[in-house]
Amino acid sequence: GLSQTLIRFLPSHLGKGESAQIKGILGSASVLALLSSALGTVLLFWAAPWIANGLFSEPRLTMVLRAMAVAIPFSTASRLALASTRALRVMHYDAMGRIAPQLLRLLGWALALQLLASSLDAAIWSYVGAMALSAVIAVVFVFRAFRGNLSGRSRWQFARLLRYALPLLGAALIYALAPKLDRMILATLAETREVGVYSVAASLAALLLLIHTGVVTSFVPMVADAYHRVSRESARILYLKATSWDASLTFLLVAGVVLLGREVVLVFGTAYQGALLPLMILACSVYVRTLPGPTGAFLAVTNRQRIELLNSILVLAVGAAMQWIGGRALGMPGLALGVLATYLLLNVVQWLEIWWIYGFQPFRDGHGGFTLASAGALSGAVYLGMGWNLGVRLLALVLCGALLAAYFWFYRHEDLRDVARGIGLQGVKG
């Protein structure tokens, strides 16, 4: 919640040079994050023995959970600091800050293995050390990015931030639960083996959100800045362009998984062949999820966070019902169809919201035609992926890639011109 809050409020004050407001927002968010993460650390550290012994009957898990508890404040500080740099649109700091923990964990693990006898101890302490160093790096990035904007006295913003962040916190919790709901439902309907097979399909499909996550991360600070500081028309241009890029790039990833799903599943062994059809359906649901683009994040950064909370409740409630019905009727494919139907319904709701509240029409400017064409292409890809030989499927994938590359090449000048207009660079050559 606080990360989106920073992205919402910081750009407008940066544009006006209001150092006291900027310092107050950063300070208030830091205090709130420190208090909440400290509470989480205390609770998890205290409850670790009960969780380890009572729930999992594994005493060694106590130390792991307590190490995770110690790392919570560092992880929170890092995420908040990187969100601040995204608000300033200094994306290379955000990218380096996300990569740093992974590299530090690998290096720390290799070093700890030389010093500690247990590989588990090495993994634990390398994780805690990596989180601590990553937090330090992220905070340094904040001071570098905001130098010149942190002078003067602070104006604390606790009430303002909490009013905005709490609905987003609820939405974030629900959206974190929703992708795991299908596996929880399947666990009540099927045996452990089927849950494991389906989990492989769900985990592979989740990787396809890579493009969507990148587009949202890159464009939302720009859209928020344009909406609150430039004009609604600039925000509309950026929103429509982000939606178009999100869907078109994700389409190619999804087509690749659908067409080559048989080979992907067999990497895990012949026992996982039953994951093929759920994987195809879940991959298509990921594509459906990207069609509205960054609508949820756009609602959040334009003071419609309560609407986003209601959307998340709708996803959870309707998703549970549809997935339960589909799982009981058709097993794993039915459960995946329930996920697909849930996101189709959410798309309709979000399209109506974006049209009713802002007057944007996502299906104009060719996006509607591309959506219909890509839906037909994915239907054909599912048909080919289920029964045709590898050569035909590779040829179909190359054809999809070539058509998409031609589309981007043909419209490259128009796309860049639209983005320049959206961020307020009209008239700037080159």
TORPA-673460 format. One line per 2 residues: their letters; for each residue x, y, z of N, C-alpha, C. Coordinates in steps of 0.1 Angstrom, whole numbers, always signed. Example, Ala and Ser with C-alpha at 12.3 -4.5 7.8 and 13.67 -1.06 7.14 Angstrom:
<rs>
AS = +132,-57,+78,+123,-45,+78,+132,-33,+78; +128,-22,+71,+137,-11,+71,+129,+0,+79
</rs>
This chain:
<rs>
GL = +8,-12,+0,+0,+0,+0,+8,+13,+0; +19,+13,+8,+27,+25,+9,+35,+27,-4
SQ = +39,+17,-11,+47,+18,-23,+38,+26,-33; +26,+21,-35,+17,+28,-45,+14,+43,-40
TL = +13,+44,-27,+11,+58,-21,+22,+67,-25; +34,+63,-24,+45,+72,-27,+45,+75,-42
IR = +42,+65,-51,+41,+68,-65,+30,+77,-68; +19,+77,-60,+8,+86,-62,+11,+101,-58
FL = +18,+103,-47,+19,+116,-41,+32,+123,-45; +43,+116,-46,+56,+123,-48,+57,+130,-61
PS = +52,+125,-72,+54,+133,-85,+48,+146,-85; +36,+148,-79,+29,+161,-79,+37,+171,-71
HL = +43,+167,-60,+51,+177,-52,+64,+179,-58; +70,+169,-64,+83,+171,-71,+82,+181,-82
GK = +70,+181,-90,+68,+190,-100,+67,+205,-96; +63,+207,-83,+61,+220,-78,+73,+224,-69
GE = +83,+215,-67,+94,+218,-59,+91,+220,-44; +82,+213,-39,+77,+214,-25,+86,+205,-16
SA = +97,+209,-12,+106,+201,-5,+101,+196,+9; +94,+205,+15,+88,+202,+29,+78,+190,+27
QI = +70,+191,+17,+60,+180,+15,+67,+167,+11; +77,+168,+2,+84,+156,-2,+91,+149,+10
KG = +98,+158,+18,+105,+152,+30,+95,+146,+40; +84,+153,+41,+73,+148,+50,+67,+135,+46
IL = +65,+133,+33,+59,+121,+28,+69,+109,+30; +82,+112,+26,+92,+101,+27,+94,+98,+42
GS = +94,+108,+51,+96,+105,+65,+84,+98,+71; +72,+102,+68,+60,+96,+73,+59,+81,+68
AS = +62,+79,+56,+61,+65,+50,+72,+57,+57; +83,+62,+60,+94,+54,+66,+90,+51,+80
VL = +84,+60,+88,+80,+57,+102,+69,+46,+102; +59,+48,+93,+48,+38,+92,+54,+24,+88
AL = +63,+24,+79,+69,+11,+75,+77,+5,+86; +84,+13,+93,+92,+8,+104,+84,+2,+115
LS = +73,+9,+119,+64,+4,+129,+57,-9,+125; +52,-9,+113,+45,-21,+109,+54,-33,+107
SA = +66,-31,+102,+76,-42,+100,+81,-47,+113; +83,-37,+123,+88,-41,+136,+77,-50,+143
LG = +64,-46,+141,+54,-55,+147,+54,-68,+141; +55,-69,+127,+56,-82,+121,+68,-90,+125
TV = +79,-84,+127,+91,-91,+132,+89,-97,+146; +83,-89,+155,+81,-94,+169,+71,-106,+169
LL = +60,-104,+161,+50,-115,+161,+55,-128,+155; +62,-127,+144,+67,-139,+137,+79,-145,+146
FW = +87,-137,+152,+98,-142,+160,+92,-149,+172; +82,-144,+178,+75,-150,+190,+68,-163,+186
AA = +61,-163,+174,+53,-174,+171,+60,-185,+163; +73,-183,+160,+81,-192,+152,+81,-206,+158
PW = +83,-208,+171,+83,-222,+177,+70,-229,+175; +59,-221,+178,+46,-228,+176,+43,-231,+162
IA = +47,-223,+152,+45,-226,+138,+53,-238,+134; +66,-238,+138,+74,-249,+134,+70,-263,+140
NG = +67,-263,+153,+64,-275,+160,+49,-279,+158; +40,-269,+160,+26,-272,+160,+20,-275,+146
LF = +24,-267,+136,+19,-268,+123,+26,-278,+114; +40,-277,+115,+48,-285,+106,+56,-296,+112
SE = +55,-297,+125,+63,-308,+133,+77,-308,+128; +83,-297,+127,+97,-296,+122,+105,-285,+130
PR = +111,-289,+141,+117,-280,+150,+128,-271,+144; +135,-276,+134,+145,-268,+127,+140,-256,+120
LT = +127,-256,+117,+121,-245,+110,+120,-232,+119; +122,-234,+132,+121,-223,+141,+132,-212,+137
MV = +144,-217,+135,+155,-207,+132,+153,-201,+119; +147,-208,+109,+144,-203,+96,+134,-191,+97
LR = +123,-194,+104,+113,-184,+106,+118,-171,+113; +126,-174,+123,+131,-162,+131,+141,-154,+122
AM = +149,-161,+114,+157,-153,+104,+149,-145,+95; +138,-151,+90,+129,-143,+81,+123,-131,+88
AV = +120,-134,+101,+114,-123,+109,+124,-111,+110; +137,-114,+113,+147,-104,+114,+149,-96,+101
AI = +146,-103,+89,+148,-97,+76,+137,-88,+72; +125,-89,+79,+113,-82,+74,+116,-66,+74
PF = +121,-60,+84,+124,-45,+83,+133,-42,+71; +143,-50,+69,+152,-47,+58,+145,-48,+44
ST = +137,-58,+43,+130,-60,+30,+120,-49,+28; +113,-45,+39,+103,-34,+38,+110,-21,+34
AS = +121,-18,+40,+128,-5,+37,+133,-5,+23; +138,-17,+18,+142,-17,+4,+131,-15,-6
RL = +119,-22,-3,+108,-20,-13,+103,-6,-13; +102,+1,-1,+98,+14,+0,+107,+24,-7
AL = +120,+22,-5,+130,+31,-11,+130,+30,-26; +128,+17,-31,+128,+16,-46,+115,+22,-52
AS = +104,+21,-45,+92,+27,-49,+94,+42,-50; +101,+48,-41,+104,+63,-42,+112,+66,-54
TR = +121,+58,-58,+129,+61,-70,+120,+59,-83; +111,+49,-82,+102,+48,-94,+93,+60,-95
AL = +89,+66,-84,+80,+78,-84,+88,+89,-91; +101,+90,-90,+109,+100,-96,+113,+96,-110
RV = +108,+84,-114,+111,+78,-128,+126,+76,-130; +133,+73,-119,+147,+69,-120,+148,+54,-121
MH = +145,+48,-132,+142,+34,-133,+154,+25,-131; +166,+31,-135,+178,+22,-133,+181,+19,-119
YD = +178,+29,-110,+180,+26,-96,+170,+14,-91; +158,+15,-96,+149,+4,-93,+153,-9,-98
AM = +158,-9,-110,+163,-22,-116,+175,-28,-108; +185,-19,-105,+196,-23,-98,+192,-28,-84
GR = +183,-21,-78,+179,-25,-64,+171,-38,-64; +165,-42,-75,+158,-55,-75,+168,-66,-78
IA = +178,-63,-86,+188,-74,-89,+198,-76,-77; +201,-65,-70,+211,-66,-59,+208,-77,-49
PQ = +196,-79,-44,+194,-89,-34,+197,-103,-39; +193,-106,-52,+196,-119,-57,+211,-122,-58
LL = +218,-112,-63,+233,-114,-64,+239,-115,-50; +235,-107,-41,+241,-107,-28,+238,-120,-21
RL = +226,-126,-23,+222,-139,-17,+231,-150,-22; +234,-150,-35,+243,-160,-41,+257,-159,-36
LG = +262,-146,-36,+276,-144,-31,+277,-147,-16; +267,-143,-8,+267,-146,+6,+266,-160,+9
WA = +257,-167,+1,+256,-182,+4,+269,-189,+1; +276,-185,-10,+289,-192,-13,+299,-189,-2
LA = +299,-177,+3,+309,-173,+14,+305,-181,+27; +292,-181,+30,+288,-187,+42,+290,-202,+42
LQ = +290,-208,+31,+292,-223,+30,+307,-226,+34; +316,-216,+32,+330,-219,+35,+332,-217,+50
LL = +323,-209,+57,+325,-206,+71,+316,-215,+80; +305,-219,+75,+295,-227,+83,+294,-241,+79
AS = +292,-250,+88,+291,-264,+84,+278,-268,+78; +267,-261,+81,+254,-265,+76,+251,-256,+64
SL = +246,-262,+53,+241,-255,+42,+228,-247,+45; +220,-252,+55,+208,-245,+59,+212,-232,+66
DA = +222,-233,+75,+226,-221,+82,+232,-211,+72; +239,-216,+62,+245,-207,+52,+234,-199,+44
AI = +223,-207,+40,+212,-201,+33,+205,-190,+41; +203,-193,+54,+196,-184,+63,+204,-171,+65
WS = +216,-172,+68,+224,-160,+71,+227,-152,+59; +229,-159,+47,+231,-152,+35,+219,-144,+31
YV = +207,-150,+34,+194,-142,+31,+193,-130,+39; +195,-131,+52,+194,-119,+61,+205,-109,+58
GA = +217,-113,+55,+227,-103,+51,+224,-96,+38; +219,-104,+29,+215,-98,+16,+204,-88,+17
MA = +194,-91,+25,+183,-81,+27,+188,-68,+34; +198,-70,+44,+203,-58,+51,+211,-49,+41
LS = +220,-56,+33,+228,-48,+24,+219,-42,+13; +209,-49,+9,+200,-43,-2,+193,-31,+3
AV = +189,-32,+16,+182,-20,+22,+191,-8,+22; +204,-10,+26,+214,+1,+26,+215,+7,+12
IA = +217,-2,+2,+219,+2,-12,+207,+10,-16; +194,+5,-13,+182,+12,-18,+181,+26,-11
VV = +184,+27,+2,+184,+40,+8,+194,+50,+2; +206,+45,-1,+216,+54,-8,+210,+59,-21
FV = +203,+50,-28,+197,+54,-41,+187,+65,-39; +179,+64,-28,+169,+75,-25,+176,+88,-23
FR = +187,+88,-15,+193,+101,-12,+200,+107,-25; +205,+98,-33,+210,+103,-46,+200,+108,-55
AF = +188,+101,-56,+177,+105,-65,+171,+118,-60; +170,+120,-47,+162,+131,-42,+171,+143,-37
RG = +184,+142,-40,+193,+153,-35,+188,+166,-41; +187,+176,-32,+182,+189,-36,+167,+191,-32
NL = +160,+179,-29,+146,+180,-26,+143,+176,-11; +154,+175,-3,+152,+171,+11,+156,+182,+20
SG = +156,+194,+16,+160,+205,+25,+148,+211,+32; +150,+218,+43,+139,+224,+50,+133,+215,+60
RS = +122,+220,+67,+115,+212,+77,+105,+203,+70; +102,+192,+77,+93,+182,+72,+79,+186,+76
RW = +69,+182,+67,+55,+183,+71,+49,+169,+71; +47,+164,+83,+43,+150,+84,+29,+148,+77
QF = +28,+136,+72,+16,+133,+63,+10,+119,+68; +10,+116,+80,+6,+103,+85,-9,+100,+81
AR = -18,+109,+84,-32,+107,+82,-35,+106,+67; -28,+114,+59,-30,+114,+44,-26,+101,+38
LL = -14,+97,+42,-9,+84,+37,-17,+72,+41; -22,+72,+54,-30,+60,+58,-43,+60,+51
RY = -49,+71,+49,-62,+72,+42,-61,+66,+28; -50,+69,+22,-48,+63,+8,-43,+49,+8
AL = -34,+45,+18,-27,+33,+17,-36,+21,+22; -44,+23,+32,-52,+12,+38,-60,+4,+28
PL = -68,+11,+20,-76,+3,+9,-67,-4,+0; -55,+1,-3,-46,-6,-12,-40,-18,-5
LG = -38,-17,+8,-33,-28,+16,-43,-39,+15; -56,-36,+17,-66,-47,+16,-66,-53,+2
AA = -65,-45,-8,-65,-50,-22,-53,-59,-24; -41,-54,-19,-29,-62,-21,-29,-76,-14
LI = -35,-76,-2,-36,-89,+5,-45,-98,-3; -56,-93,-8,-66,-101,-16,-60,-106,-29
YA = -53,-97,-36,-47,-101,-49,-35,-111,-46; -29,-110,-35,-19,-120,-32,-25,-134,-29
LA = -37,-134,-23,-43,-147,-21,-50,-153,-33; -55,-144,-42,-63,-149,-53,-56,-158,-62
PK = -43,-156,-66,-36,-165,-75,-34,-179,-69; -35,-180,-56,-33,-193,-49,-46,-200,-46
LD = -57,-193,-49,-70,-199,-45,-73,-212,-52; -69,-213,-65,-72,-225,-73,-66,-237,-67
RM = -53,-236,-62,-46,-247,-56,-53,-251,-43; -57,-241,-35,-64,-244,-22,-77,-251,-25
IL = -84,-247,-35,-97,-254,-38,-94,-268,-43; -84,-270,-52,-81,-283,-57,-76,-292,-46
AT = -70,-287,-35,-66,-295,-24,-77,-301,-17; -89,-295,-17,-101,-300,-11,-109,-310,-20
LA = -105,-310,-33,-113,-318,-43,-105,-330,-48; -92,-330,-47,-84,-340,-54,-73,-345,-45
ET = -65,-354,-50,-54,-360,-42,-42,-351,-43; -32,-353,-34,-20,-345,-34,-13,-345,-47
RE = -12,-357,-54,-5,-358,-67,-11,-348,-77; -24,-347,-78,-30,-338,-87,-28,-323,-84
VG = -27,-321,-71,-24,-307,-67,-10,-303,-71; +0,-313,-70,+13,-311,-74,+14,-309,-89
VY = +7,-316,-97,+7,-315,-112,+2,-301,-116; -10,-298,-110,-16,-285,-113,-7,-273,-109
SV = +0,-275,-97,+9,-264,-93,+20,-261,-103; +25,-271,-109,+35,-269,-120,+29,-260,-131
AA = +17,-263,-135,+11,-255,-146,+9,-241,-141; +4,-239,-129,+1,-226,-123,+14,-218,-122
SL = +25,-224,-117,+37,-217,-115,+43,-213,-129; +42,-221,-139,+48,-218,-152,+40,-206,-158
AA = +26,-207,-156,+18,-196,-162,+21,-183,-155; +24,-183,-142,+27,-171,-135,+39,-164,-140
LL = +49,-171,-145,+61,-165,-151,+57,-156,-163; +46,-159,-170,+42,-151,-181,+38,-137,-178
LL = +36,-134,-165,+33,-120,-161,+45,-111,-161; +56,-116,-165,+69,-108,-165,+67,-95,-173
IH = +62,-95,-185,+60,-83,-193,+50,-74,-186; +39,-79,-182,+28,-71,-175,+34,-64,-163
TG = +42,-71,-155,+48,-65,-143,+58,-53,-147; +66,-56,-158,+75,-46,-163,+68,-33,-168
VV = +57,-36,-176,+50,-24,-182,+43,-16,-171; +37,-23,-161,+30,-15,-150,+41,-7,-142
TS = +52,-14,-139,+62,-7,-131,+68,+5,-138; +69,+4,-152,+75,+15,-159,+65,+26,-162
FV = +53,+23,-165,+44,+33,-170,+36,+40,-159; +33,+33,-147,+25,+39,-137,+30,+52,-132
PM = +43,+53,-129,+48,+66,-124,+46,+77,-135; +48,+74,-148,+46,+84,-158,+31,+88,-159
VA = +22,+78,-158,+8,+81,-159,+3,+89,-147; +8,+86,-135,+5,+93,-123,+9,+108,-125
DA = +22,+110,-129,+27,+123,-131,+19,+131,-141; +16,+124,-153,+9,+131,-163,-6,+135,-158
YH = -12,+126,-151,-26,+128,-147,-27,+140,-137; -17,+140,-128,-18,+150,-117,-11,+163,-120
RV = -2,+163,-130,+7,+175,-132,+5,+181,-146; +3,+172,-156,+2,+177,-170,-12,+178,-175
SR = -18,+168,-178,-32,+168,-183,-38,+154,-184; -51,+153,-183,-58,+140,-184,-55,+134,-198
ES = -54,+143,-208,-52,+138,-222,-38,+131,-223; -28,+136,-216,-15,+130,-216,-16,+116,-209
AR = -23,+116,-198,-25,+103,-191,-32,+93,-200; -42,+98,-207,-49,+89,-216,-40,+83,-227
IL = -31,+91,-232,-22,+86,-243,-13,+75,-237; -7,+78,-225,+2,+68,-219,-5,+56,-215
YL = -17,+57,-210,-25,+45,-206,-28,+36,-218; -32,+42,-228,-36,+34,-240,-23,+28,-246
KA = -12,+35,-246,+0,+29,-252,+5,+18,-243; +5,+20,-230,+9,+9,-221,+0,-3,-223
TS = -13,-1,-224,-22,-12,-226,-19,-20,-239; -16,-13,-250,-13,-19,-262,+0,-27,-262
WD = +11,-21,-256,+23,-28,-255,+22,-40,-246; +15,-39,-235,+14,-49,-225,+8,-62,-232
AS = -4,-60,-238,-11,-71,-245,-3,-77,-256; +3,-69,-265,+10,-74,-276,+22,-82,-273
LT = +30,-77,-263,+43,-84,-259,+39,-97,-251; +29,-96,-243,+25,-108,-235,+20,-119,-244
FL = +13,-115,-255,+7,-124,-265,+18,-133,-270; +30,-128,-273,+40,-137,-279,+45,-147,-269
LV = +47,-143,-256,+51,-152,-246,+40,-163,-244; +28,-159,-244,+17,-169,-241,+16,-178,-253
AG = +17,-173,-265,+17,-182,-277,+28,-192,-277; +40,-188,-273,+51,-197,-272,+48,-208,-262
VV = +43,-205,-250,+40,-216,-240,+29,-225,-245; +19,-219,-251,+8,-228,-256,+13,-237,-267
LL = +20,-232,-277,+25,-240,-288,+36,-250,-283; +44,-247,-274,+55,-256,-269,+52,-262,-256
GR = +39,-261,-251,+36,-266,-238,+39,-280,-235; +37,-288,-246,+40,-303,-244,+55,-305,-240
EV = +64,-299,-247,+78,-300,-244,+81,-294,-230; +75,-283,-227,+78,-276,-214,+74,-286,-203
VL = +62,-291,-204,+57,-300,-193,+66,-313,-192; +70,-318,-203,+78,-330,-202,+92,-328,-196
VF = +96,-316,-194,+109,-313,-187,+108,-318,-173; +96,-318,-167,+94,-322,-153,+91,-337,-152
GT = +90,-344,-164,+88,-358,-163,+74,-362,-169; +73,-375,-173,+60,-379,-179,+49,-379,-170
AY = +52,-379,-157,+41,-379,-147,+33,-366,-147; +39,-356,-153,+33,-342,-153,+26,-339,-167
QG = +23,-349,-175,+16,-347,-188,+2,-342,-186; -4,-345,-174,-17,-340,-171,-18,-325,-169
AL = -6,-318,-168,-6,-304,-166,-7,-296,-179; -7,-303,-191,-6,-296,-204,-18,-288,-206
LP = -30,-293,-205,-43,-286,-208,-45,-275,-198; -43,-277,-184,-44,-266,-175,-34,-255,-178
LM = -22,-259,-182,-11,-249,-185,-16,-240,-197; -22,-246,-207,-26,-238,-219,-37,-228,-214
IL = -47,-233,-207,-58,-225,-202,-53,-213,-193; -44,-217,-184,-39,-207,-175,-31,-196,-182
AC = -23,-201,-192,-15,-191,-200,-24,-182,-207; -35,-187,-213,-45,-178,-219,-52,-168,-209
SV = -54,-173,-197,-59,-164,-187,-49,-153,-183; -36,-156,-184,-26,-145,-182,-28,-134,-193
YV = -30,-139,-205,-31,-129,-216,-44,-121,-214; -55,-128,-210,-67,-120,-208,-65,-110,-197
RT = -57,-114,-187,-54,-105,-175,-47,-92,-180; -39,-93,-191,-32,-81,-195,-39,-72,-205
LP = -51,-76,-210,-58,-68,-219,-62,-55,-214; -66,-53,-202,-69,-39,-197,-57,-31,-194
GP = -45,-37,-195,-33,-30,-192,-32,-27,-177; -26,-15,-174,-24,-12,-160,-36,-5,-154
TG = -48,-10,-156,-60,-4,-151,-60,-3,-136; -57,-15,-130,-58,-15,-115,-48,-5,-109
AF = -36,-4,-114,-26,+5,-108,-30,+20,-112; -36,+22,-124,-41,+35,-127,-52,+40,-118
LA = -61,+31,-115,-71,+35,-105,-65,+39,-92; -55,+31,-88,-49,+34,-75,-42,+47,-74
VT = -35,+51,-85,-27,+63,-84,-35,+76,-88; -48,+74,-91,-57,+85,-94,-68,+86,-84
NR = -65,+82,-71,-74,+84,-60,-87,+76,-61; -86,+64,-68,-97,+55,-69,-94,+42,-62
QR = -86,+43,-51,-81,+30,-45,-92,+22,-39; -103,+28,-35,-114,+21,-30,-121,+12,-40
IE = -121,+17,-53,-127,+10,-64,-118,-3,-66; -105,-1,-65,-96,-12,-67,-98,-22,-56
LL = -100,-18,-44,-103,-27,-33,-116,-35,-36; -126,-29,-41,-139,-36,-45,-136,-46,-56
NS = -127,-42,-66,-124,-51,-77,-117,-64,-71; -108,-62,-62,-101,-74,-56,-111,-83,-49
IL = -121,-77,-42,-131,-85,-35,-139,-93,-45; -142,-86,-56,-150,-93,-67,-142,-105,-72
VL = -129,-103,-75,-120,-114,-80,-120,-126,-70; -119,-123,-57,-118,-133,-47,-131,-141,-46
AV = -143,-134,-45,-156,-140,-43,-160,-148,-56; -160,-141,-67,-165,-147,-79,-155,-158,-83
GA = -142,-156,-82,-132,-166,-85,-134,-179,-77; -136,-177,-64,-138,-189,-56,-150,-197,-61
AM = -161,-190,-64,-173,-198,-69,-171,-204,-82; -165,-197,-92,-163,-203,-105,-153,-214,-105
QW = -142,-212,-97,-132,-223,-97,-137,-235,-89; -145,-233,-79,-151,-245,-72,-160,-253,-81
IG = -169,-246,-89,-178,-252,-98,-170,-259,-109; -161,-252,-115,-153,-258,-126,-145,-270,-121
GR = -139,-269,-109,-131,-280,-104,-139,-293,-101; -151,-291,-95,-160,-302,-93,-165,-309,-105
AL = -167,-301,-116,-173,-306,-128,-162,-312,-137; -151,-306,-138,-141,-310,-149,-127,-313,-143
GM = -125,-312,-130,-112,-314,-124,-102,-303,-127; -90,-306,-130,-80,-295,-132,-83,-286,-144
PG = -87,-291,-156,-91,-282,-167,-102,-273,-163; -112,-278,-155,-123,-270,-151,-119,-259,-141
LA = -109,-262,-133,-104,-252,-123,-97,-241,-131; -89,-245,-141,-82,-234,-149,-92,-226,-157
LG = -103,-232,-162,-114,-225,-169,-120,-215,-159; -122,-219,-146,-127,-209,-136,-118,-197,-135
VL = -105,-199,-135,-96,-188,-134,-97,-179,-146; -98,-185,-158,-100,-177,-170,-113,-169,-170
AT = -124,-175,-166,-137,-168,-165,-136,-157,-155; -129,-159,-144,-128,-148,-134,-121,-136,-140
YL = -110,-137,-147,-104,-126,-153,-111,-120,-165; -119,-128,-172,-128,-122,-182,-138,-113,-176
LL = -144,-117,-165,-153,-108,-158,-147,-96,-152; -135,-97,-146,-128,-85,-141,-124,-76,-153
NV = -121,-81,-165,-118,-72,-176,-130,-64,-179; -142,-70,-180,-154,-63,-183,-157,-52,-173
VQ = -155,-55,-160,-157,-45,-150,-147,-33,-151; -134,-37,-153,-124,-26,-154,-126,-18,-167
WL = -130,-24,-178,-132,-16,-190,-144,-6,-188; -154,-10,-181,-165,-1,-178,-161,+10,-169
EI = -153,+6,-159,-148,+17,-150,-139,+27,-157; -130,+22,-165,-121,+32,-172,-128,+41,-182
WW = -139,+35,-187,-147,+43,-197,-156,+53,-189; -163,+48,-178,-172,+56,-171,-165,+67,-163
IY = -154,+64,-156,-147,+74,-148,-139,+84,-155; -131,+79,-165,-121,+87,-172,-125,+91,-186
GF = -135,+83,-192,-138,+85,-206,-128,+79,-216; -119,+70,-211,-110,+64,-220,-117,+52,-227
QP = -113,+49,-239,-119,+38,-246,-107,+29,-251; -104,+18,-243,-92,+10,-246,-92,+3,-260
FR = -104,+1,-265,-105,-7,-277,-105,+2,-290; -102,+15,-288,-100,+23,-300,-85,+22,-304
DG = -82,+29,-315,-69,+29,-320,-63,+16,-323; -71,+6,-328,-66,-7,-332,-65,-17,-321
HG = -66,-14,-308,-65,-24,-298,-76,-34,-298; -88,-30,-302,-99,-39,-303,-97,-49,-314
GF = -92,-45,-326,-89,-54,-337,-78,-64,-333; -67,-59,-326,-57,-67,-322,-61,-78,-312
TL = -70,-74,-303,-76,-83,-293,-83,-94,-300; -92,-91,-310,-99,-102,-317,-90,-111,-324
AS = -80,-105,-331,-71,-113,-339,-62,-122,-330; -57,-116,-319,-49,-124,-310,-57,-135,-303
AG = -70,-133,-300,-78,-143,-294,-80,-155,-304; -82,-152,-317,-83,-162,-327,-70,-170,-329
AL = -59,-162,-328,-46,-169,-330,-43,-178,-318; -46,-174,-306,-44,-183,-294,-53,-195,-294
SG = -65,-193,-299,-74,-205,-301,-68,-215,-311; -62,-210,-322,-55,-219,-331,-43,-225,-325
AV = -36,-217,-317,-24,-222,-310,-27,-234,-301; -38,-233,-293,-43,-243,-285,-45,-256,-293
YL = -52,-254,-304,-55,-266,-313,-42,-272,-318; -33,-264,-322,-20,-270,-327,-12,-276,-316
GM = -12,-270,-304,-4,-274,-293,-9,-288,-288; -21,-291,-290,-27,-304,-284,-23,-316,-293
GW = -21,-314,-306,-19,-326,-314,-9,-325,-326; -5,-314,-330,+4,-313,-341,+18,-315,-338
NL = +26,-318,-348,+40,-321,-346,+48,-308,-343; +60,-310,-338,+68,-298,-333,+72,-289,-344
GV = +75,-294,-356,+78,-285,-367,+67,-275,-370; +55,-280,-371,+44,-271,-374,+42,-261,-363
RL = +43,-265,-351,+41,-256,-340,+52,-245,-339; +65,-249,-342,+76,-239,-343,+73,-229,-354
LA = +69,-234,-366,+66,-225,-377,+55,-215,-373; +45,-220,-366,+34,-211,-362,+39,-200,-352
LV = +48,-204,-343,+54,-194,-334,+63,-184,-341; +71,-188,-350,+79,-179,-358,+70,-169,-366
LC = +59,-174,-371,+50,-165,-378,+44,-155,-369; +40,-159,-357,+35,-149,-347,+45,-139,-344
GA = +58,-143,-341,+68,-134,-338,+71,-124,-349; +71,-129,-362,+73,-121,-373,+63,-110,-375
LL = +50,-114,-374,+39,-105,-375,+39,-94,-364; +43,-98,-352,+44,-89,-341,+55,-79,-343
AA = +67,-84,-348,+78,-76,-350,+75,-66,-362; +68,-70,-372,+64,-61,-383,+55,-50,-378
YF = +46,-54,-369,+36,-44,-363,+44,-33,-355; +53,-37,-347,+61,-28,-339,+70,-19,-348
WF = +76,-25,-358,+84,-18,-367,+76,-7,-375; +65,-11,-380,+56,-2,-388,+52,+10,-380
YR = +48,+7,-367,+43,+18,-358,+53,+24,-349; +66,+22,-351,+76,+26,-341,+76,+41,-339
HE = +76,+48,-350,+76,+63,-349,+64,+69,-342; +52,+63,-346,+40,+67,-340,+39,+64,-325
DL = +44,+53,-321,+44,+49,-307,+53,+58,-299; +65,+61,-304,+75,+70,-296,+69,+84,-296
RD = +63,+88,-307,+57,+102,-307,+46,+103,-296; +38,+92,-295,+27,+92,-285,+32,+93,-271
VA = +43,+85,-269,+49,+85,-255,+54,+98,-252; +61,+105,-262,+67,+118,-260,+56,+128,-256
RG = +45,+127,-264,+33,+136,-261,+28,+133,-247; +27,+121,-243,+22,+117,-230,+30,+122,-218
IG = +43,+123,-220,+52,+128,-209,+55,+142,-210; +49,+149,-220,+50,+163,-221,+62,+168,-229
LQ = +66,+160,-239,+78,+164,-247,+73,+168,-261; +61,+174,-262,+57,+179,-275,+67,+189,-281
GV = +70,+187,-294,+78,+196,-301,+93,+193,-300; +97,+184,-291,+111,+180,-290,+115,+171,-301
KG = +124,+174,-309,+128,+166,-321,+138,+155,-316; +138,+144,-323,+146,+133,-320,+142,+125,-308
</rs>
